[in-house]
Structures are given as structure tokens and as C-alpha cells.
Amino acid sequence: MSFGLNRAELIGRLGADVTVNHLTSGGRVANMSIATDESYIDRNGSGDRIDKTEWHRCVTFQDGLIDMLVKHAKKGRLVYVAGKLQTRKWRKDGEDSDRFSTEILLVPGGRVQFLDKPANGNGATASAQPADEPANGSAMSSDPADSIPF
């Protein structure tokens, strides 16, 4: 018997509006690109502050979550996501080598929560939780100052 844990959590900004594609099976898939930032001091003599951005792909096949993302997942929004890592392998036509993509898969039990107010100015913070997760679970604060280290 083996045990394992596959969980990924991010807080970052959306690099673009969510994109939704239709599958040949009739379903839909939503893709998001999330940027996380970090900075450090260059210790190699210059003492300059170095800023680094890492980009992460997130994907979901859940219809209800896709509908919510279409409404609220706009470029620049601050978002918290929790899902699991998944690596896909494919081969392009005419190429001899495989390609790989590692992404965060948002599955039932995962989470998407917006940590800022939408740009439309209505004052409401948009957030969503999968239906199978209780609303009073370990939710993060919707006030960015309470939960964001940068």
C-alpha cells in the first residue's frame, strides 16, 4: 500500500483572461496563467534587488467552475488556487520527441478564491468554492492585507 499527497497552492495574479476551449467529447476546458513574484538581494557583490516572476498554468474541466471563471477571472486579478499537479505528454505532428506540460489541475475539492475586488467597481469580492466544499471551511480572508506576504 502506498500513500501520497499531491497538492499545489498559489497566490498570484492572472496574466490574461481565462480561456475556454471545447473538447471533441463535447465538454469544455478552462485555462488560466498565474504569475507569482519573489524578490531577493543579489549577494554576488552588487547588492541589487532581483525580482523574479514564475508563471503557472491552471486547468479545470468542471462546468460550474468554468462558468464562474468566465465571469470573474480577468487579467490582473489576485487569485488563490488550490489543486493538484498534473503532467501531460503529447507529440506534435511531424516531430520525433515528446513534449511535456505540468499544470495545476482544479478538481472537485480544489479551490479558487479571488483576493481582490473586481475592476467593475461594484465593491463585491468575487469568490467561488466547489459545491462539495463547505462554505465555512478553512477559507482565506478576502482582505489581501491579511493573507498576502508581498
ROPA-739204 format. One record per residue (C-alpha): x, y, z; residue in one letter; residue number from 1. Coordinates in steps of 0.25 Angstrom, whole numbers, plus 2048, in hexadecimal, padded with zeros to 3 digits. Layout:
<recs>
<rec xx="X" yy="Y" zz="Z" rest="A" nr="NUM"/>
...
</recs>
This chain:
<recs>
<rec xx="800" yy="800" zz="800" rest="M" nr="1"/>
<rec xx="805" yy="80E" zz="7FD" rest="S" nr="2"/>
<rec xx="802" yy="81B" zz="801" rest="F" nr="3"/>
<rec xx="804" yy="829" zz="7FB" rest="G" nr="4"/>
<rec xx="800" yy="837" zz="7FB" rest="L" nr="5"/>
<rec xx="7FE" yy="83F" zz="7EE" rest="N" nr="6"/>
<rec xx="7FA" yy="84D" zz="7F1" rest="R" nr="7"/>
<rec xx="7FE" yy="85B" zz="7EC" rest="A" nr="8"/>
<rec xx="7FA" yy="869" zz="7F1" rest="E" nr="9"/>
<rec xx="7FD" yy="876" zz="7EB" rest="L" nr="10"/>
<rec xx="7FA" yy="885" zz="7ED" rest="I" nr="11"/>
<rec xx="7FD" yy="88D" zz="7E1" rest="G" nr="12"/>
<rec xx="7F8" yy="896" zz="7D6" rest="R" nr="13"/>
<rec xx="7F1" yy="891" zz="7C9" rest="L" nr="14"/>
<rec xx="7F9" yy="894" zz="7BD" rest="G" nr="15"/>
<rec xx="7ED" yy="894" zz="7B4" rest="A" nr="16"/>
<rec xx="7DE" yy="892" zz="7B4" rest="D" nr="17"/>
<rec xx="7DA" yy="883" zz="7B5" rest="V" nr="18"/>
<rec xx="7DA" yy="87C" zz="7A8" rest="T" nr="19"/>
<rec xx="7CF" yy="871" zz="7A6" rest="V" nr="20"/>
<rec xx="7D0" yy="866" zz="79B" rest="N" nr="21"/>
<rec xx="7C6" yy="85C" zz="796" rest="H" nr="22"/>
<rec xx="7CB" yy="84D" zz="796" rest="L" nr="23"/>
<rec xx="7C7" yy="843" zz="78B" rest="T" nr="24"/>
<rec xx="7C0" yy="83C" zz="796" rest="S" nr="25"/>
<rec xx="7B6" yy="847" zz="798" rest="G" nr="26"/>
<rec xx="7BC" yy="84C" zz="7A5" rest="G" nr="27"/>
<rec xx="7C4" yy="859" zz="7A8" rest="R" nr="28"/>
<rec xx="7D1" yy="85C" zz="7AE" rest="V" nr="29"/>
<rec xx="7D5" yy="86A" zz="7B4" rest="A" nr="30"/>
<rec xx="7E4" yy="86E" zz="7B5" rest="N" nr="31"/>
<rec xx="7EA" yy="879" zz="7BD" rest="M" nr="32"/>
<rec xx="7F8" yy="87E" zz="7BE" rest="S" nr="33"/>
<rec xx="7FC" yy="883" zz="7CC" rest="I" nr="34"/>
<rec xx="809" yy="88B" zz="7CF" rest="A" nr="35"/>
<rec xx="80F" yy="88A" zz="7DD" rest="T" nr="36"/>
<rec xx="81A" yy="894" zz="7E1" rest="D" nr="37"/>
<rec xx="826" yy="893" zz="7EA" rest="E" nr="38"/>
<rec xx="832" yy="89C" zz="7ED" rest="S" nr="39"/>
<rec xx="83F" yy="89B" zz="7F3" rest="Y" nr="40"/>
<rec xx="84C" yy="8A2" zz="7F5" rest="I" nr="41"/>
<rec xx="858" yy="89F" zz="7EC" rest="D" nr="42"/>
<rec xx="863" yy="89A" zz="7F5" rest="R" nr="43"/>
<rec xx="86E" yy="89A" zz="7EA" rest="N" nr="44"/>
<rec xx="873" yy="8A8" zz="7ED" rest="G" nr="45"/>
<rec xx="869" yy="8B1" zz="7E7" rest="S" nr="46"/>
<rec xx="85E" yy="8B0" zz="7F2" rest="G" nr="47"/>
<rec xx="853" yy="8B3" zz="7E8" rest="D" nr="48"/>
<rec xx="845" yy="8AF" zz="7EA" rest="R" nr="49"/>
<rec xx="842" yy="8A4" zz="7E0" rest="I" nr="50"/>
<rec xx="833" yy="8A2" zz="7DC" rest="D" nr="51"/>
<rec xx="82F" yy="894" zz="7D6" rest="K" nr="52"/>
<rec xx="821" yy="890" zz="7D1" rest="T" nr="53"/>
<rec xx="81D" yy="882" zz="7CF" rest="E" nr="54"/>
<rec xx="811" yy="87E" zz="7C6" rest="W" nr="55"/>
<rec xx="808" yy="873" zz="7C9" rest="H" nr="56"/>
<rec xx="7FD" yy="86C" zz="7C1" rest="R" nr="57"/>
<rec xx="7F0" yy="868" zz="7C7" rest="C" nr="58"/>
<rec xx="7E5" yy="860" zz="7C1" rest="V" nr="59"/>
<rec xx="7D7" yy="85B" zz="7C4" rest="T" nr="60"/>
<rec xx="7CC" yy="853" zz="7BD" rest="F" nr="61"/>
<rec xx="7C1" yy="856" zz="7C8" rest="Q" nr="62"/>
<rec xx="7B6" yy="85D" zz="7C1" rest="D" nr="63"/>
<rec xx="7B1" yy="865" zz="7CD" rest="G" nr="64"/>
<rec xx="7BF" yy="86A" zz="7D0" rest="L" nr="65"/>
<rec xx="7C1" yy="86D" zz="7C1" rest="I" nr="66"/>
<rec xx="7B5" yy="876" zz="7C1" rest="D" nr="67"/>
<rec xx="7B9" yy="87D" zz="7CD" rest="M" nr="68"/>
<rec xx="7C7" yy="87F" zz="7C7" rest="L" nr="69"/>
<rec xx="7C2" yy="885" zz="7BA" rest="V" nr="70"/>
<rec xx="7BA" yy="890" zz="7C3" rest="K" nr="71"/>
<rec xx="7C5" yy="893" zz="7CD" rest="H" nr="72"/>
<rec xx="7D3" yy="88E" zz="7C8" rest="A" nr="73"/>
<rec xx="7D9" yy="89B" zz="7C1" rest="K" nr="74"/>
<rec xx="7E7" yy="89F" zz="7BF" rest="K" nr="75"/>
<rec xx="7EE" yy="8A5" zz="7CB" rest="G" nr="76"/>
<rec xx="7E4" yy="89F" zz="7D5" rest="R" nr="77"/>
<rec xx="7EB" yy="89A" zz="7E2" rest="L" nr="78"/>
<rec xx="7E7" yy="88B" zz="7E4" rest="V" nr="79"/>
<rec xx="7E9" yy="880" zz="7ED" rest="Y" nr="80"/>
<rec xx="7E8" yy="872" zz="7E7" rest="V" nr="81"/>
<rec xx="7EA" yy="864" zz="7ED" rest="A" nr="82"/>
<rec xx="7EA" yy="858" zz="7E5" rest="G" nr="83"/>
<rec xx="7F4" yy="84C" zz="7E1" rest="K" nr="84"/>
<rec xx="7FF" yy="84B" zz="7D8" rest="L" nr="85"/>
<rec xx="7FE" yy="844" zz="7CB" rest="Q" nr="86"/>
<rec xx="808" yy="842" zz="7BF" rest="T" nr="87"/>
<rec xx="803" yy="83F" zz="7B1" rest="R" nr="88"/>
<rec xx="80B" yy="839" zz="7A6" rest="K" nr="89"/>
<rec xx="808" yy="83B" zz="797" rest="W" nr="90"/>
<rec xx="80F" yy="83B" zz="78A" rest="R" nr="91"/>
<rec xx="80D" yy="846" zz="77F" rest="K" nr="92"/>
<rec xx="80A" yy="840" zz="771" rest="D" nr="93"/>
<rec xx="818" yy="83F" zz="769" rest="G" nr="94"/>
<rec xx="820" yy="83F" zz="776" rest="E" nr="95"/>
<rec xx="828" yy="833" zz="77B" rest="D" nr="96"/>
<rec xx="829" yy="838" zz="78A" rest="S" nr="97"/>
<rec xx="81E" yy="839" zz="795" rest="D" nr="98"/>
<rec xx="81A" yy="846" zz="79B" rest="R" nr="99"/>
<rec xx="816" yy="847" zz="7AA" rest="F" nr="100"/>
<rec xx="80E" yy="851" zz="7B1" rest="S" nr="101"/>
<rec xx="80C" yy="852" zz="7C0" rest="T" nr="102"/>
<rec xx="800" yy="859" zz="7C5" rest="E" nr="103"/>
<rec xx="7F7" yy="85B" zz="7D1" rest="I" nr="104"/>
<rec xx="7EA" yy="853" zz="7CF" rest="L" nr="105"/>
<rec xx="7DE" yy="859" zz="7D7" rest="L" nr="106"/>
<rec xx="7D6" yy="84D" zz="7DB" rest="V" nr="107"/>
<rec xx="7CA" yy="84B" zz="7E4" rest="P" nr="108"/>
<rec xx="7CF" yy="84E" zz="7F2" rest="G" nr="109"/>
<rec xx="7D9" yy="859" zz="7EC" rest="G" nr="110"/>
<rec xx="7D6" yy="867" zz="7ED" rest="R" nr="111"/>
<rec xx="7D6" yy="875" zz="7E6" rest="V" nr="112"/>
<rec xx="7D5" yy="881" zz="7EE" rest="Q" nr="113"/>
<rec xx="7D7" yy="890" zz="7E9" rest="F" nr="114"/>
<rec xx="7DE" yy="898" zz="7F3" rest="L" nr="115"/>
<rec xx="7DB" yy="8A6" zz="7EE" rest="D" nr="116"/>
<rec xx="7CF" yy="8AE" zz="7E9" rest="K" nr="117"/>
<rec xx="7CB" yy="8AD" zz="7DB" rest="P" nr="118"/>
<rec xx="7CF" yy="8B8" zz="7D2" rest="A" nr="119"/>
<rec xx="7C0" yy="8BB" zz="7CF" rest="N" nr="120"/>
<rec xx="7BF" yy="8C3" zz="7DC" rest="G" nr="121"/>
<rec xx="7B2" yy="8BD" zz="7E2" rest="N" nr="122"/>
<rec xx="7BA" yy="8BA" zz="7EF" rest="G" nr="123"/>
<rec xx="7B7" yy="8AC" zz="7F0" rest="A" nr="124"/>
<rec xx="7C3" yy="8A2" zz="7F1" rest="T" nr="125"/>
<rec xx="7C1" yy="896" zz="7E7" rest="A" nr="126"/>
<rec xx="7C4" yy="889" zz="7ED" rest="S" nr="127"/>
<rec xx="7C0" yy="87B" zz="7EA" rest="A" nr="128"/>
<rec xx="7C1" yy="86D" zz="7F1" rest="Q" nr="129"/>
<rec xx="7BD" yy="860" zz="7EB" rest="P" nr="130"/>
<rec xx="7AF" yy="85B" zz="7EF" rest="A" nr="131"/>
<rec xx="7B5" yy="84F" zz="7F7" rest="D" nr="132"/>
<rec xx="7BE" yy="858" zz="800" rest="E" nr="133"/>
<rec xx="7B7" yy="85F" zz="80C" rest="P" nr="134"/>
<rec xx="7B6" yy="86E" zz="80C" rest="A" nr="135"/>
<rec xx="7BB" yy="86F" zz="81A" rest="N" nr="136"/>
<rec xx="7C7" yy="866" zz="817" rest="G" nr="137"/>
<rec xx="7D6" yy="86C" zz="818" rest="S" nr="138"/>
<rec xx="7D3" yy="878" zz="80F" rest="A" nr="139"/>
<rec xx="7DD" yy="882" zz="80D" rest="M" nr="140"/>
<rec xx="7DA" yy="890" zz="811" rest="S" nr="141"/>
<rec xx="7D5" yy="899" zz="805" rest="S" nr="142"/>
<rec xx="7DD" yy="8A4" zz="80B" rest="D" nr="143"/>
<rec xx="7EA" yy="8A4" zz="803" rest="P" nr="144"/>
<rec xx="7F2" yy="8AB" zz="80E" rest="A" nr="145"/>
<rec xx="7EE" yy="89F" zz="818" rest="D" nr="146"/>
<rec xx="7F4" yy="894" zz="80F" rest="S" nr="147"/>
<rec xx="7FE" yy="899" zz="805" rest="I" nr="148"/>
<rec xx="80D" yy="899" zz="809" rest="P" nr="149"/>
<rec xx="811" yy="8A2" zz="7FD" rest="F" nr="150"/>
</recs>
